[in-house]
Amino acid sequence: MTLGEMIREYASGHSMTQFIRDSGLSKAYVYMLINNRNNKGEPIVPSIDTINKAAKGMHKTFDEVFNSLDPDMMVTTKVEKTHRIPVLGRVAAGIPIDAIENVIDYEEVGYDADDYFALQIHGNSMEPRMYEGDVVIVRRQEDAENGDIVIITVNGDDATCKRLMKYPGGIALISLNPVYQPMMFTKEDAEQKPIRVLGKVVEIRGKMLNI
C-alpha cells in the first residue's frame, strides 16, 4: 500500500479537510500523494517527515503507518526533500515578496524555497488553462523569454498573470481567455508605467478535487 492509498482509505470514513488540518500537509501535496505523482510526474517517495505528518493526520503512530507501506513502493534510503513556500492571495505592487503578509496557505515543492513563491489565481482571464482558485508556482526573476507565462505588475497595480510576448517595438501581455484583448505596450510605455516582471510561472496546481 502506498501512503496515498492509505490516506484515501482513511478519508473514505473521515473528513479530508480535518486530515489536512491535523497533518499540516498542503492540499496540493496531499492530492499528489493520493495520485502517487510529484510535480514532475514521477512516483512519490515520501520523506520521513511526510510519513510522520500523515500519521499525525490519521491519528496513528509513525510505526503503524511506516510498517503498512509496501516496501516495493518506497526506498527508505531515498528522501524526497521538499520545501514550504507561501501561497499569496495577492501581490501588491511595490512591496517586496518577502514583506507581503497576505499568506493564505503553503505549498510543498522540490525547489529552493528562497527562489520561489506561489500565487492564487483570481478571475477567468487565463482560462481554460488556469481557473479561479488555482495556484501557480512562480520562480522569482526580473525578465522572461518570449512566450513565458509570468507574474507581472503594470502601472503600479497589483500583480497579474499573463503570457509575455516580445516584439521589436515593445511587448504584449496576453490572456489565454480569448474574451480578453491583448494589452499592447511600446518600449517607452513599458518603461514609464512601469511594467515589471516578478517571476515566471513554472507549475500550475489545480484546485483540490473532492475525494
ROLUM-778047 format. One record per atom (N, C-alpha, C): residue in one letter; z, x, y. Coordinates in pm, whole numbers, plus 50000, padded with zeros to 5 digits. Layout:
! residues N
AZXY...
//
This chain:
! residues 211
M500005008549881M500005000050000M500005008950125T499165005450222T499165012750348T500245007050439L500555014450544L501555009550639L501054996750707G499744996250736G499184984250798G499294972050708E499064973850577E499204962750483E500644957950477M501574967450485M502984963850483M503354955850607I502814960050723I503094952750847I502484938850842R501254937950792R500594924850781R501404915450691E501864920750579E502654912650486E503954908050552Y504584917050625Y505824913350695Y505544902550799A504454903950873A504124894650981A503754880750930S503364879850802S503004866750748S504204857350742G505404863150742G506604854750738G507514856650858H507074864850954H507884867651071H507004867851195S507624869551309S506894869951435S506314883751460M504994884451478M504354897151511M504824902151647T505004892851741T505484896651873T506854903251864Q507724897751780Q509064903351763Q508994917051697F508084918451598F507924931451532F507514942151633I506544938951718I506064948451818I507194952251914R507964942151954R509074944752047R510124953651981D510484950651857D511544958151789D511104972251749S509814973751716S509334986751669S509084996451784G508704991051900G508344999752012G506915004852003L506145000551902L504735004251891L503904995151981S502815000352034S501974992152120S501184982052037K500784971252101K500004960952031K498704966751975A498014974752058A496734980152014A496904989551894Y497974997451894Y498175006851783Y498554999451656V499344988851668V499664980551551V498394974651491Y497494970251579Y496224964651532Y495414975251457M495424987651510M494724998551442M495365001451306L496675001051299L497365003351171L496964992751069I496934980251114I496594969351023I495164970850971N494274975751057N492884977851015N492654991750956N493714999950955N493675013450899N492555021850957R492365020651089R491365028651159R491935032951294N491815045951326N492285050451456N491195048651560N491425054051681N490445051851788N489155059551770K489065067651665K487825074551631K487145068251510G487725057151459G487155050451344G487535056751211E488505065851214E488915072851092E490145066051032P490345067250900P491555061650839P492805067850903I493805059750925I495015064350991I495965070850891V496465082550927V497545088950854V498775087850945P499655078050919P500765075651012P501725087451019S502195090151138S503175100751156S504545096051107I505445105551091I506805102151052I507435093051156D507165095951284D507705087751391D507175073451384T505875071951354T505295058551342T505925050851227I506085057351113I506705050850997I508125046551031N508845055151101N510225052151138N510285039951231K509365039451328K509335028151421K508955015151348A507965016151257A507555004351182A508704999251096A509465008451036A510615004550955A511634997051040K511865002151161K512794995651252K512314981551287G510994980151310G510444967051343G510554957051230M510544961951107M510654953150990M512094952250939H513014958651011H514444958650974H514654964250835K513954975250809K514094982450683K514514996750713T514935003850610T515235017950628T513945025950619F513985038050674F512815046750665F512415048950520D513395051550433D513105054350292D512455042550223E512895030550257E512305018550196E510815017750226V510455020350350V509055019550390V508275031350334F508795043350355F508095055350313F507805055350163N508785051350082N508635051549936N507715040649886S507405030849972S506495020049932S505045023049963L504825033650042L503455037350079L502745043949963D501465040649948D500635046449843D500415061249873P500805070249784P500615084649809P499165088349835D498215080549778D496795083549799D496335079549939M497165071650008M496785066850140M497335075650253M498105085750216M498675094250320M498905108250269V498805117650358V499085131550327V500295135250411T501445136750347T502685138050422T502755150850503T501925160750468T501945173050545T501095171950672K500285161650679K499455159550797K500115149050887V500305152351010V500925143051103V499945139751214E499705127051235E498815122851342E499625122751471K499365132351557K500135133751680K499585124351786T500425115551834T499995106051935T500835107752061H500305102652170H501005103052298H500975089052357R501985085952434R502045073052503R501555074952646I500625066252685I500155066452823I500375052452883P500595051653013P500875038653074P499625030053088V499795016953068V498735007253098V499065001353235L498165003253329L498374998453464L497704984953483G498414975953551G497834962853579G496804963753689R497004973353780R496044975753887R496244990053935V495204995653996V495285008854055V495065007254205A496095009354282A495995007654426A495325019754488A494385017354575A493645028254640A494595036854722G494385049954715G495165059154796G496495063254737I496905056954625I498185060454563I497895068554437P498435080654425P498205088554304P498605080854178I497845082854072I498115075753946I499565077753904D500085089853917D501445092753873D502495085253954A502135080454072A503095073654158A503055058554142I502105053554068I501975039054052I503065033753960E503745023254005E504845017653928E504465004853855N503225000253874N502804987753813N502384989853668V503334994453585V503074996853443V503394984253365I502414978853292I502624966353220I502774968453070D502424980353021D502514982952877D502254997852856Y502275001952730Y501925015652695Y500965015452577E500085025252571E499165026852460E499405040352394E499205041052263E499305053652191E497905059252170V497715071752207V496395078052196V496545091852136G495445097052087G495445110552032G494965120752133Y495155117652260Y494715126452367Y495915132452439D495665142252523D496685147952608D497075137652714A498325133352710A498765122452797A498595125552945D498675138352983D498585141953124D497185139553181D496185138953095D494805137753141D494265123553134Y495085113953089Y494585100453066Y495545089853122F494985078353153F495775066453181F494995054453128A495635042953125A494975030853076A495035020253185L494045011553186L493965001053287L493564988053221Q494254977353259Q493904964053207Q492764958253289I491774952853219I490604947053285I490914933253340H490484930753463H490624917553524H489234912353564G489024899453545G487744893653582G486724894653469N485494890253498N484444889553396N483204897653430S483324906853528S482134914153572S481604923953468M482444927553368M481994937153267M481764930553131E481734917353128E481364910353004E479874912452979P479424912852852P480184909452731P480854921352663R480864932952726R481484944452660R482994944852680M483454940652797M484894940452826M485274926752879Y486414921852832Y486864908652870Y488204909252942E488524898553012E489804897453080E490944900952984G491794910153025G492944914052943G492704925952852D491434929852833D491154941852754D491734954052825V491954964652749V492504976952805V491494988152786V491264995952890V490375007552880V491205020252893I490855030152810I491485043252817I490595051852908V491215058053007V490455065053111V490855079753117R489855088553113R490105102853135R489995105753284R491035111653339R491035114453483R489985125053517Q489125121853611Q488135131353662Q487565125953791E487085134853876E486645130954009E485145128754019D484415130653910D482975128253910D482595123653770A481395118853753A480935114053623A479425115453615E478915114553492E477485115753471E476785102453494N475495103253517N474685091253534N474805082253411G475165069653432G475275060153323G476685058453268D477625066953310D479015065853262D479655053153319I480585047553241I481425036653292I482665043053350V482955039653475V484015046653548V485005036853610I486165042253647I487115035253731I486965041453869I486725032853968I486285037854097I486885029454210T487145035654324T487605028154441T486505028254546V486375016954616V485345015454718V485995010454848N485835018154954N486265013655087N487745010155092G488565017655018G490005015555026G490525003854945D489634996954871D490094985954786D490674991454657D491374982754582D491904986954453D490764990854360A491104998654259A490085003954169A489414992954088T488154995254057T487384985953976T486644993653868C486174986453768C485454992553656C483974989153669K483114999453670K481684997253685K480915008453615R479635005853588R478755016353539R478185023853660L478245037053656L477775045253767L476335049653742M475455046753837M474075051253830M473795059553954K473205071353932K472925080354044K471415080854071Y471075080854199Y469685081654242Y469555092754345P468335097554370P468155108354468P468785105154604G468725092354643G469235088754776G470625082854778G471255081354662G472575075254661G473015071054522I473855060854514I474375056154385I474375040954380A474525035754258A474695021454237A475855019354141L476645009154169L477735005254079L477294992354011I477154992853880I476544982053805I477584974553723S477604961253736S478384952753647S477564950053523L478204949053408L477484945953284L477114931153277N477834922953348N477544908753355N476394906653453P475234901653407P474054900453494P474234890653610V475304882853608V475564873553719V475854881353847Y476384893553832Y476764901453948Y475654911353985Q475324911754113Q474284920654161Q474834934954173P473984945054152P474424959054168P474894961554311M475864970454325M476354974754456M475664987954488M474804987954589M474004999654622M474585007054743F474605020454734F475145028454843F474275040854864T473995043954989T473355056755019T474405067755008K473965080255008K474925091255003K475865090855123E475315086955239E476135086155360E477175075155346D476775063555291D477705052455269D478845056855176A478455063655069A479445067854969A480485077155029E480065085555123E480985094855186E481855088055291Q481295078555363Q482015072355474Q482995061655429K482695054355322K483555042955287K484985046855254P485395056155176P484565064055083P484565057454944I483695063054858I483675058954717I484235070554636R485265067754556R485935078354480R486055074754334V485625083854250V485765082154105V487165086854066L487905078353994L489235081953946L489195086753802G488195082253727G488105086553587G486985079653513K486725084853394K485685079453307K486315071653192V485785059853164V486265051753051V485775058152922V486715061752833V486365068152707V486605059252587E487315048252610E487615039352497E487965025552550I487535015352476I487845001452510I488674995552397R489804989852429R490654983552329R490724968652358G490184960752265G490144946252284G491514940152280K491604927652323K492864920552322K493384919152180M494684918652166M495324917052035M494914903851974L494394904351850L493994892251781L495204885551719N495134872451700N496204865551630N496164869351482I497254874251432I497304879051294I498254870651214
//
